[in-house]
Amino acid sequence: MSDRATPRPRMAPDHHAPSECPVCGDHLAVTRLGCGSCGTEVGGIFASCEFCALDAKDLDTLRVFLASRGNMRELERHLGVSYPTARLRFAQLLERLGLSGEPDQPAGMTREQILSEVAAGALTPVEATRLLQQLS
């Protein structure tokens, strides 16, 4: 028999760690890391991953954008939306990452195009309302 402990099976995370405190809404700090194989734990205050708070939809959008080397047309095809809507969604992703000051309004979208995008399901009513207000 070996003196070594049997390694634990690797834990596959099913959920993303929260990034905001459920009590006050402030940013949570990563203070403990653990090894799924041997159980070792390390404590301290660690930098968090800026992409870890993104939901699966945003991570997928980011992966497609990066894999296509920034080709917005590829992102448009992947999302199944119009080019202006793909740009809007990417601008919103950048905003969530803190990489954009003002959301990028798709150039040349008319009132009719916005309403058409809502009818096609490519824009939510909330997004459309914001875009229509910006046209005024």
Solvent accessible surface area in square Angstrom, and as a share of the most:
residue,aa,sasa,rsa
1,M,244,1.09
2,S,83,0.54
3,D,152,0.79
4,R,211,0.77
5,A,93,0.72
6,T,121,0.70
7,P,97,0.61
8,R,144,0.53
9,P,114,0.72
10,R,207,0.76
11,M,142,0.63
12,A,84,0.65
13,P,122,0.77
14,D,127,0.66
15,H,158,0.71
16,H,107,0.48
17,A,79,0.62
18,P,98,0.62
19,S,38,0.25
20,E,111,0.50
21,C,29,0.18
22,P,124,0.78
23,V,137,0.79
24,C,95,0.57
25,G,43,0.41
26,D,94,0.49
27,H,119,0.53
28,L,62,0.31
29,A,60,0.46
30,V,51,0.29
31,T,74,0.43
32,R,153,0.56
33,L,90,0.45
34,G,57,0.55
35,C,53,0.32
36,G,18,0.17
37,S,33,0.21
38,C,85,0.51
39,G,24,0.23
40,T,76,0.44
41,E,107,0.48
42,V,78,0.45
43,G,48,0.46
44,G,35,0.33
45,I,148,0.75
46,F,66,0.27
47,A,104,0.81
48,S,54,0.35
49,C,64,0.38
50,E,106,0.48
51,F,82,0.34
52,C,64,0.39
53,A,61,0.48
54,L,9,0.05
55,D,79,0.41
56,A,77,0.59
57,K,127,0.54
58,D,12,0.06
59,L,30,0.15
60,D,58,0.30
61,T,8,0.05
62,L,22,0.11
63,R,150,0.55
64,V,28,0.16
65,F,37,0.15
66,L,114,0.57
67,A,79,0.61
68,S,27,0.17
69,R,219,0.80
70,G,34,0.33
71,N,64,0.33
72,M,35,0.16
73,R,121,0.44
74,E,68,0.31
75,L,0,0.00
76,E,32,0.14
77,R,152,0.55
78,H,89,0.40
79,L,40,0.20
80,G,66,0.63
81,V,18,0.10
82,S,32,0.21
83,Y,65,0.25
84,P,33,0.21
85,T,0,0.00
86,A,0,0.00
87,R,61,0.22
88,L,0,0.00
89,R,45,0.16
90,F,19,0.08
91,A,5,0.04
92,Q,32,0.14
93,L,1,0.00
94,L,49,0.25
95,E,75,0.34
96,R,139,0.51
97,L,23,0.11
98,G,64,0.61
99,L,111,0.55
100,S,34,0.22
101,G,75,0.72
102,E,144,0.64
103,P,32,0.20
104,D,63,0.33
105,Q,67,0.30
106,P,2,0.01
107,A,86,0.66
108,G,66,0.63
109,M,8,0.04
110,T,65,0.38
111,R,138,0.50
112,E,118,0.53
113,Q,84,0.37
114,I,0,0.00
115,L,75,0.37
116,S,65,0.42
117,E,24,0.11
118,V,47,0.27
119,A,93,0.72
120,A,83,0.64
121,G,58,0.56
122,A,10,0.08
123,L,4,0.02
124,T,66,0.38
125,P,94,0.59
126,V,122,0.70
127,E,21,0.10
128,A,5,0.04
129,T,69,0.40
130,R,69,0.25
131,L,0,0.00
132,L,49,0.24
133,Q,123,0.55
134,Q,78,0.35
135,L,75,0.37
136,S,132,0.85
